[in-house]
Amino acid sequence: MDTRWANFERGWILVSVAYGGLRAALVWRFLRKYGVNPYIFAGIEFTSAAIYGKSSATVVGAVIDGAWNRIRSWLPLAFLAYFAPDAYVLLSAGRLPSDMLAILLTMVCMTLGLTGIGITGQIRRAKRALVVAE
């Protein structure tokens, strides 16, 4: 793995963990009164953020390289790590008010969409750079 890709991967992991910190703060502020344990959520969030950062960066690299076996082995882990914190919230929260549930589901859908756009952009930029380098 070249240094540039290793730096990209580390950066991706750091951004994922930083975003996890923001999510943990939001859970602490808004969802603990509904039965979500903020300490358990933070543990799940930070663990899965690091795993998600590594696995999704690996998937992006595999798509760029055309390494389909690597994609098949890392993609399920990326999805699991992505959805684990949200699954915990939905399973552990008592009865969420409908507006709070709508906000939570909207945030999940929006971040999923933004993540897809970001990953697609990374892949396109990397493939263009490979074509130019050849």
VMD Tcl script that draws the C-alpha trace (Angstrom):
set ca {
  {0.00 0.00 0.00}
  {1.51 3.32 -0.96}
  {1.87 6.18 1.49}
  {-0.78 8.32 -0.16}
  {-3.40 5.58 0.14}
  {-2.39 4.84 3.75}
  {-2.81 8.54 4.62}
  {-6.20 8.59 2.91}
  {-7.28 5.53 4.88}
  {-6.12 7.01 8.20}
  {-7.89 10.27 7.38}
  {-11.08 8.42 6.54}
  {-10.93 6.61 9.88}
  {-10.31 9.87 11.77}
  {-13.24 11.61 10.06}
  {-15.48 8.64 10.85}
  {-14.48 8.70 14.53}
  {-14.91 12.50 14.74}
  {-18.37 12.20 13.24}
  {-19.05 9.47 15.81}
  {-18.17 11.95 18.55}
  {-20.77 14.36 17.22}
  {-23.36 11.59 17.11}
  {-22.50 10.51 20.68}
  {-22.99 14.09 21.88}
  {-26.37 14.28 20.14}
  {-27.48 11.00 21.71}
  {-26.34 12.24 25.13}
  {-28.31 15.46 24.68}
  {-31.51 14.19 23.10}
  {-32.00 10.44 23.48}
  {-30.89 9.38 26.95}
  {-34.25 10.39 28.38}
  {-35.82 7.79 26.09}
  {-33.73 4.90 27.43}
  {-30.65 5.09 25.21}
  {-27.57 4.60 27.38}
  {-25.10 7.21 26.08}
  {-22.07 5.26 27.34}
  {-23.06 2.08 25.54}
  {-23.94 4.09 22.44}
  {-20.56 5.86 22.54}
  {-18.76 2.51 22.85}
  {-20.67 1.08 19.91}
  {-20.33 4.30 17.91}
  {-16.57 4.74 18.34}
  {-15.83 1.06 17.75}
  {-18.00 0.84 14.68}
  {-16.76 4.23 13.39}
  {-13.18 2.95 13.37}
  {-14.25 -0.33 11.76}
  {-16.44 1.52 9.25}
  {-13.63 3.92 8.38}
  {-11.20 1.08 7.70}
  {-13.67 -1.17 5.89}
  {-15.22 1.53 3.71}
  {-11.79 2.90 2.75}
  {-10.77 -0.65 1.85}
  {-13.92 -1.08 -0.24}
  {-13.21 2.17 -2.09}
  {-9.65 1.01 -2.77}
  {-10.91 -2.36 -3.94}
  {-13.39 -0.74 -6.33}
  {-10.64 1.46 -7.73}
  {-8.32 -1.54 -8.12}
  {-11.08 -3.80 -9.45}
  {-10.36 -6.29 -6.64}
  {-13.83 -7.84 -6.42}
  {-12.88 -10.51 -3.86}
  {-11.72 -7.79 -1.47}
  {-15.00 -5.93 -1.97}
  {-17.02 -9.04 -1.16}
  {-15.15 -9.60 2.07}
  {-15.12 -5.98 3.31}
  {-18.50 -4.61 2.15}
  {-20.67 -6.55 4.64}
  {-18.42 -5.37 7.47}
  {-18.76 -1.76 6.27}
  {-22.57 -2.04 6.23}
  {-22.70 -3.69 9.65}
  {-20.43 -1.06 11.18}
  {-22.41 1.73 9.51}
  {-25.79 0.64 10.86}
  {-24.80 -0.82 14.27}
  {-25.12 2.41 16.29}
  {-28.48 3.27 14.73}
  {-29.75 -0.26 15.34}
  {-28.74 0.09 19.01}
  {-30.68 3.36 19.29}
  {-33.78 1.90 17.69}
  {-33.63 -1.25 19.82}
  {-32.81 0.42 23.14}
  {-34.97 3.51 23.02}
  {-38.24 3.27 24.82}
  {-41.15 4.77 23.02}
  {-39.70 7.55 20.90}
  {-42.10 10.34 20.03}
  {-43.02 10.17 16.36}
  {-41.24 13.45 15.57}
  {-38.04 12.19 17.21}
  {-38.26 8.91 15.30}
  {-38.82 10.82 12.06}
  {-35.76 12.99 12.75}
  {-33.64 9.93 13.54}
  {-34.71 8.06 10.40}
  {-34.26 11.18 8.26}
  {-30.72 11.63 9.60}
  {-29.88 7.99 8.88}
  {-31.19 8.30 5.31}
  {-29.45 11.63 4.72}
  {-26.10 10.44 6.02}
  {-26.42 7.25 4.00}
  {-27.07 9.30 0.87}
  {-24.22 11.73 1.60}
  {-21.90 8.82 2.31}
  {-22.82 7.23 -1.01}
  {-22.17 10.52 -2.83}
  {-18.83 10.94 -1.05}
  {-17.68 7.41 -1.80}
  {-18.75 7.69 -5.43}
  {-16.84 10.96 -5.74}
  {-13.70 9.44 -4.24}
  {-13.85 6.51 -6.64}
  {-14.38 8.76 -9.66}
  {-11.51 11.09 -8.70}
  {-9.16 8.18 -8.12}
  {-10.06 6.50 -11.42}
  {-9.56 9.79 -13.28}
  {-6.16 10.17 -11.62}
  {-5.23 6.64 -12.72}
  {-6.22 7.38 -16.32}
  {-4.18 10.61 -16.32}
  {-1.17 8.83 -14.79}
  {-1.17 6.19 -17.53}
}
mol new
graphics top color blue
foreach p $ca { graphics top sphere $p radius 0.5 }
foreach p [lrange $ca 0 end-1] q [lrange $ca 1 end] { graphics top cylinder $p $q radius 0.2 }
display resetview
